[in-house]
């Protein structure tokens, strides 16, 4: 019985060391609060109340390449953003690749009957048609790069 007591006391003494009490190296980030966008996608808030980046996966015919578009909306995500982005890029974590894929977006208005809201930036057509898509969007406005993590299901 005495050996069991010594073992338990030893475990209690060593547990704080094993559990990482004290200084932490983990960086905690706030989870973005997304909302329904105006163009059929999900609007993710940009840091510092700069607006929203609405992410839309634009699918064509089955088996055809897919375009990912980003529409820039205001802070309320109800109107186009007043400012103009100089660049948008993203790191996409695709289920087919172990490493994130870096993609660039260029400003491309979309022809169609429905008027779209916000400036549209789009990727070149690619293999982005997955049930789950996640990564980080990098939007540069007035020389400042803003980063927002995203996940779509």
C-alpha positions as CSV (number, residue, x, y, z in Angstrom):
1,X,0.0,0.0,0.0
2,X,2.9,2.3,0.8
3,X,4.4,1.8,-2.7
4,X,1.0,2.8,-4.3
5,X,0.9,6.0,-2.2
6,X,4.5,6.9,-3.2
7,X,3.6,6.3,-6.8
8,X,0.5,8.5,-6.6
9,X,2.4,11.3,-4.9
10,X,5.1,11.1,-7.5
11,X,2.6,11.4,-10.3
12,X,0.9,14.4,-8.7
13,X,4.3,16.1,-8.3
14,X,5.3,15.5,-11.9
15,X,1.9,16.2,-13.5
16,X,2.2,20.0,-13.7
17,X,5.4,19.6,-15.6
18,X,3.9,17.1,-18.1
19,X,0.7,19.1,-18.6
20,X,2.5,22.2,-19.6
21,X,1.5,24.5,-16.7
22,X,3.2,27.9,-16.9
23,X,4.3,29.7,-20.0
24,X,2.6,28.6,-23.3
25,X,4.0,28.7,-26.8
26,X,0.5,28.2,-28.3
27,X,-0.8,31.2,-30.2
28,X,-4.5,31.6,-29.8
29,X,-6.5,33.3,-32.7
30,X,-10.1,34.3,-32.8
31,X,-12.3,32.3,-35.0
32,X,-13.8,34.3,-37.8
33,X,-17.5,34.8,-37.5
34,X,-18.8,34.3,-41.0
35,X,-22.2,35.1,-42.5
36,X,-24.1,34.5,-45.6
37,X,-22.8,36.6,-48.5
38,X,-24.6,38.6,-51.1
39,X,-23.3,36.5,-54.1
40,X,-24.1,33.0,-53.0
41,X,-21.0,32.5,-50.8
42,X,-19.8,32.9,-47.3
43,X,-18.6,36.3,-46.1
44,X,-15.6,36.2,-43.7
45,X,-14.7,39.3,-41.7
46,X,-11.4,41.0,-42.4
47,X,-9.3,42.1,-39.4
48,X,-9.5,45.6,-38.1
49,X,-13.1,46.0,-39.3
50,X,-11.9,46.5,-42.9
51,X,-14.9,44.7,-44.4
52,X,-15.6,41.2,-45.5
53,X,-14.2,38.8,-48.1
54,X,-17.0,36.7,-49.6
55,X,-15.7,33.4,-50.9
56,X,-17.7,31.8,-53.7
57,X,-16.9,28.5,-55.4
58,X,-18.2,29.0,-59.0
59,X,-19.0,25.6,-60.6
60,X,-19.8,25.2,-64.2
61,X,-20.6,21.9,-65.9
62,X,-19.8,18.7,-64.1
63,X,-16.2,17.7,-64.7
64,X,-15.1,21.2,-65.8
65,X,-12.5,23.2,-63.8
66,X,-13.9,25.4,-61.0
67,X,-13.2,29.1,-60.3
68,X,-12.9,30.5,-56.8
69,X,-14.1,34.1,-56.5
70,X,-13.7,36.6,-53.7
71,X,-16.1,39.6,-53.5
72,X,-15.1,42.5,-51.3
73,X,-18.0,43.8,-49.1
74,X,-18.2,46.5,-46.4
75,X,-18.1,46.0,-42.7
76,X,-21.8,45.0,-42.5
77,X,-21.4,42.7,-45.5
78,X,-24.5,44.4,-47.1
79,X,-22.8,46.7,-49.7
80,X,-19.6,46.7,-51.8
81,X,-16.4,47.7,-50.0
82,X,-15.6,51.4,-50.4
83,X,-11.8,50.8,-50.5
84,X,-10.0,49.0,-53.3
85,X,-7.8,46.0,-52.8
86,X,-4.5,46.0,-54.7
87,X,-4.1,42.2,-54.5
88,X,-5.8,39.1,-53.2
89,X,-4.1,35.7,-52.8
90,X,-4.9,32.5,-50.8
91,X,-3.3,29.4,-49.4
92,X,-5.7,26.6,-50.0
93,X,-5.5,23.3,-48.1
94,X,-6.8,20.9,-50.7
95,X,-7.6,17.3,-49.8
96,X,-5.4,16.0,-52.7
97,X,-2.2,17.9,-51.6
98,X,-0.3,17.5,-48.3
99,X,1.0,21.1,-48.6
100,X,-1.1,24.3,-49.0
101,X,-1.5,25.5,-52.6
102,X,-0.8,29.2,-53.2
103,X,-3.3,30.8,-55.7
104,X,-3.5,34.4,-57.0
105,X,-6.8,36.2,-57.7
106,X,-7.2,38.8,-60.4
107,X,-9.9,41.4,-60.7
108,X,-12.5,39.9,-63.1
109,X,-16.0,41.2,-63.5
110,X,-18.4,38.3,-64.2
111,X,-20.9,38.6,-67.1
112,X,-24.3,37.4,-66.2
113,X,-27.9,38.4,-65.8
114,X,-27.9,38.8,-62.0
115,X,-26.0,41.9,-60.9
116,X,-23.3,41.0,-58.5
117,X,-22.4,43.0,-55.4
118,X,-18.8,44.0,-54.6
119,X,-15.6,43.9,-56.6
120,X,-15.0,40.4,-57.9
121,X,-11.5,38.8,-57.9
122,X,-11.2,35.3,-59.3
123,X,-8.7,32.5,-59.7
124,X,-7.9,30.8,-63.0
125,X,-10.0,27.7,-63.5
126,X,-8.6,24.8,-61.5
127,X,-9.3,21.6,-59.6
128,X,-11.0,23.2,-56.6
129,X,-14.3,21.2,-56.6
130,X,-14.2,19.6,-53.2
131,X,-16.8,19.1,-50.5
132,X,-14.4,20.8,-48.0
133,X,-12.1,23.7,-48.7
134,X,-10.1,25.6,-46.2
135,X,-7.1,27.9,-45.9
136,X,-6.2,31.6,-45.6
137,X,-7.1,34.6,-47.7
138,X,-4.6,37.5,-47.9
139,X,-6.2,40.8,-49.0
140,X,-3.9,43.9,-49.5
141,X,-5.7,47.2,-49.0
142,X,-3.8,50.5,-48.8
143,X,-0.5,48.7,-48.7
144,X,-1.6,46.6,-45.6
145,X,-2.0,42.9,-45.9
146,X,-5.0,41.5,-44.0
147,X,-5.3,37.8,-43.3
148,X,-8.5,35.8,-42.6
149,X,-8.7,32.0,-42.2
150,X,-11.7,30.3,-43.8
151,X,-13.3,26.9,-44.1
152,X,-16.2,25.9,-46.4
153,X,-18.2,22.7,-46.3
